[in-house]
C-alpha cells in the first residue's frame, strides 16, 4: 500500500480522493487550512514551505503519489490569493516533493479546470508570469481588466498550472526519473467551491454555462479518474490533460484540435 499527499483534503474533490485512497488501504497525508493531517495556509510562502516539510517528514521522504486539489474559485477582492494558492500552492509543493516521488517512481495529479480552455481573453503575459512564479507581475496585468479580473485570474491560474505541468512532466527529473505528472480538468462539479459560485454574483453565468449532459459532475466521479491516473494504468501517461466535464469543452471547441 502506498503513501499519498493530498492537498485540499478537507473538502470537495480532494476529500473524495482522500477517502477513496484510504478505502483502498493507502495512507493519506492530507493538507488543508483546517481538518487535515497537515494544517497550512498555502497562500503564503511560509505556509507552503511548512506544509512541504511536514509532509516529507510524515512520509519519511517517500511519496507514492501527490494530488494537488487545494484551490480557490474566482473570488472578488482576492485575486492575488487565488493566484498564490492555485499556482504556487501546486508548483512550490511539487518541486519540494519531487525527490520523494522519485524515490518510489510515483505519480502526481494536478487539478486544472476546463475554465483554462473555455474562458476567453486570458492574457498570455499574465499566464507566462504565473508559470514563472511571478504572481505580483501577473496580478499587475490582471487588475487592468475589472470587473472580469476574478474570473480571468482563476482561468489564468489554471492555464498556468497546466502549462507548468506540461513543461516539467517530460523533463529528465520527472518522466526521466519515472515520475508521471498529469492534469485533471473537471468542469462544474458539486462541491462547496461550486456552491459558492452559484450563490455569488456570477451564479447566473455559472448556471447558463453549457453542459451537454445537463448536470454537474460529482466529487466521487472525479475521484475515480484521479485514482486511475495514480494507478499502474497510467504508467505511460505523461503531461496529459484529462478533461472530465460533461462535454462543455467539446461543445465550445469541437474543431479546435
Ligand atoms: P473545495 O472548496 O470543496 O475544496 C478546496 C479545498 O482547498 C478546501 O478544503 C480549502 O480549504 C482548500 N484551500 C483553499 N485555499 C487554501 C489555502 N490557502 N491553504 C490550504 N488549503 C486551501 O473545492 P473543489 O471544488 O473540491 O476544488 C478542488 C480543485 O478543483 C480546485 O483546485 C478547483 O479550482 C478545481 N476545480 C473545481 C471545479 C468545481 O466545479 N468544483 C471545477 C474545476 C476545477
Boltz pocket constraint, residues with backbone or C-beta under 6 A from the ligand:
constraints:
  - pocket:
      binder: B
      contacts: [[A, 7], [A, 8], [A, 9], [A, 10], [A, 11], [A, 12], [A, 13], [A, 14], [A, 31], [A, 32], [A, 33], [A, 34], [A, 40], [A, 41], [A, 42], [A, 43], [A, 68], [A, 69], [A, 70], [A, 71], [A, 72], [A, 73], [A, 85], [A, 111], [A, 112], [A, 113], [A, 114], [A, 185], [A, 186], [A, 187], [A, 188], [A, 189], [A, 190], [A, 191], [A, 192], [A, 193], [A, 194]]
      max_distance: 6.0
